[in-house]
Amino acid sequence: MENLKTGYPSIDKTHIQDATFFEKHPIIPGINIYNALKLISSAYKSDDAVNCLETTINFEELINNAAILSKSFKELGVKSNDIIVVCMPNFIQAITVYLAANRIGAVTTFLNASSSIDEIKHYLNLFESPLFINYDKSMEYNQNIKKGTRVQQIITLDKKDLNVKKFDSSSSVSGYNDFISFKDMKAVADYYKKPFRTIYGGSQNSLILFTSGSTGNPKSVLLTNQNILASGIYMKNSTHLSDARGEKSLVCVPFSYPYGFVTSTLMSLLCGRQAILTPNLSYKNISYYLEKKPNIVFGSPALLELIKRNVPSEQDLSSINTFISGGDFLTISQYDKTRKFFKDHNNSSVVICNGSGNAETTGASTNAVGLEVRPETVGKVLLGTSAIIIDEETGKELKYGEEGLLCISGKHVFKEYYKSPDITNQSKFIYKGKTYFKTGTRGILDEQGYFTLTGRNTRFYIMSTLNKVYCDRVQNIISSIDIVDSCAVVKKPDKDNLFVGKAFIVLKDGIEPSQECIEYIKEKLKGQLLINDKDEYAQLKPYEIPSSFEFVSKLPRIKEADKIDYTYLENLAAEEYQQEKVKVLR
């Protein structure tokens, strides 16, 4: 390239040479998300905002419900920077809770709907939460939650109220009660008569969502209002999309992940799109959700496989114009097969592309929408941000075309890992006056700003439910069991779940492999396990527990790198799946 002088992204910045001044230097408003959404949607407040199961709510109803709920939170004693913990599937009510909390300066965190009671209590205590909100739980369950935590009140969304758009205006709440029905929150709000602050700036804490490294428990990522708005503005400028009103987005990823709540849901709402939620997504109902005619699908290769395997050949998918793979990389082979699949379903012009992001970059580091699609890449670095590639061993910046660790700088980079300053500091560094985040993603950056992903520092797979399972985390927890010497976990193909886990286990000396050992390990994995000498405990969710276990005398290794040969083990797991298919056919 003629304009390429030094070859270093931090100096030449060739990937932004055609951008406008305001795309290079965007203005990030210093307001909260509730007020931003209220302001932006005032021009189309009667448009549909969220569709969930049998219910559709418009922007005005969503904003009004959040205002009512925020008042009830104040009556219950919630203060600015208090953390409200929500554990339910992707429902409209979960979005309302976030907007209500954001309106009064409180923070929301979403736990996976399948979290165990011990895991929930762990986070309630970590966040010192005064309020817990859940779905379809009994009084006995809620009383158990309160024991040993600082929770003052528990709000439960009853199953019969799931498709109710508004709070029950006729209900009355008298006296103090620790356990409240979600439908009664207007009655609680009516008790509050004092004025309260609703204007909070960009630096106000807003969300805690989760990520996972190769070891230990998922990290709690604290995001501010500025982080979220910056991510949205960077994405809008990068896609060059002017008006998204009338479009529909299919939201398939759980809200506990940034890709599910921030990228798919909040960004859709802030752009004027309708968010179609899929709280119980499975191979049985994927056709039902696609019948709602989404235009944009926020998905992954796992979702594509779910669609291709279970959508009838006669179903019309012509409403879909964009499929974004953000949870995992869609290969060129998958890309070509997917284009043919959509073409066969009355849609020859669908744009299929990869994106990438981290919880720490508020769900987005690169974008491929509105650009020339290059399927071998995950799109271009977001306009308004800076990106460099560094050598992990030396920390030196690499040139365009050289492979290394992607590092991102911008106002969308997270504030901190909650109560973990040491880990936060390790993940960031200052280079030429800018603070960069180490994404954990390896690859190559070219002069146009396109990023080719070559690997990640963590291994994971995504199931048909769109739950992400981190293999390194699972194997480290299994390795903490007293009879286990070492373990390697890899993904294994599965007919219904797309992928499940397979564990290759080396037992400690003197312990003979047996079915009893497998049952013992399975039983241990149902509870909490001490994973290190720092008294840190971890617990797997049911879907994280491997479906099969195999005992081996040693784990195969790549001699040159002295690392476990995971590719070899994945091939073994895939072969096992094929053999199982043959047995079924016989």
Secondary structure as GFF3:
##gff-version 3
##sequence-region A 1 586
A	DSSP	alpha_helix	9	12	.	.	.	ID=ss1
A	DSSP	three_ten_helix	14	16	.	.	.	ID=ss2
A	DSSP	alpha_helix	21	24	.	.	.	ID=ss3
A	DSSP	alpha_helix	33	40	.	.	.	ID=ss4
A	DSSP	three_ten_helix	41	44	.	.	.	ID=ss5
A	DSSP	beta_strand	48	52	.	.	.	ID=ss6
A	DSSP	beta_strand	55	58	.	.	.	ID=ss7
A	DSSP	alpha_helix	59	75	.	.	.	ID=ss8
A	DSSP	beta_strand	83	87	.	.	.	ID=ss9
A	DSSP	alpha_helix	92	103	.	.	.	ID=ss10
A	DSSP	beta_strand	107	111	.	.	.	ID=ss11
A	DSSP	alpha_helix	117	126	.	.	.	ID=ss12
A	DSSP	beta_strand	131	135	.	.	.	ID=ss13
A	DSSP	alpha_helix	139	146	.	.	.	ID=ss14
A	DSSP	beta_strand	153	157	.	.	.	ID=ss15
A	DSSP	three_ten_helix	159	161	.	.	.	ID=ss16
A	DSSP	beta_strand	179	181	.	.	.	ID=ss17
A	DSSP	three_ten_helix	182	184	.	.	.	ID=ss18
A	DSSP	alpha_helix	185	190	.	.	.	ID=ss19
A	DSSP	beta_strand	205	211	.	.	.	ID=ss20
A	DSSP	beta_strand	219	224	.	.	.	ID=ss21
A	DSSP	alpha_helix	225	239	.	.	.	ID=ss22
A	DSSP	beta_strand	248	251	.	.	.	ID=ss23
A	DSSP	alpha_helix	258	258	.	.	.	ID=ss24
A	DSSP	pi_helix	259	266	.	.	.	ID=ss25
A	DSSP	alpha_helix	267	270	.	.	.	ID=ss26
A	DSSP	beta_strand	274	277	.	.	.	ID=ss27
A	DSSP	alpha_helix	286	290	.	.	.	ID=ss28
A	DSSP	beta_strand	296	299	.	.	.	ID=ss29
A	DSSP	alpha_helix	301	310	.	.	.	ID=ss30
A	DSSP	beta_strand	322	325	.	.	.	ID=ss31
A	DSSP	alpha_helix	332	344	.	.	.	ID=ss32
A	DSSP	beta_strand	351	354	.	.	.	ID=ss33
A	DSSP	three_ten_helix	359	361	.	.	.	ID=ss34
A	DSSP	beta_strand	366	367	.	.	.	ID=ss35
A	DSSP	beta_strand	380	381	.	.	.	ID=ss36
A	DSSP	beta_strand	386	390	.	.	.	ID=ss37
A	DSSP	beta_strand	404	409	.	.	.	ID=ss38
A	DSSP	beta_strand	416	417	.	.	.	ID=ss39
A	DSSP	alpha_helix	421	427	.	.	.	ID=ss40
A	DSSP	beta_strand	428	431	.	.	.	ID=ss41
A	DSSP	beta_strand	434	445	.	.	.	ID=ss42
A	DSSP	beta_strand	451	456	.	.	.	ID=ss43
A	DSSP	beta_strand	460	462	.	.	.	ID=ss44
A	DSSP	beta_strand	468	470	.	.	.	ID=ss45
A	DSSP	alpha_helix	471	479	.	.	.	ID=ss46
A	DSSP	beta_strand	484	494	.	.	.	ID=ss47
A	DSSP	beta_strand	498	507	.	.	.	ID=ss48
A	DSSP	alpha_helix	515	525	.	.	.	ID=ss49
A	DSSP	beta_strand	529	530	.	.	.	ID=ss50
A	DSSP	beta_strand	537	538	.	.	.	ID=ss51
A	DSSP	three_ten_helix	542	544	.	.	.	ID=ss52
A	DSSP	beta_strand	548	551	.	.	.	ID=ss53
A	DSSP	beta_strand	557	558	.	.	.	ID=ss54
A	DSSP	beta_strand	563	564	.	.	.	ID=ss55
A	DSSP	alpha_helix	566	585	.	.	.	ID=ss56
###
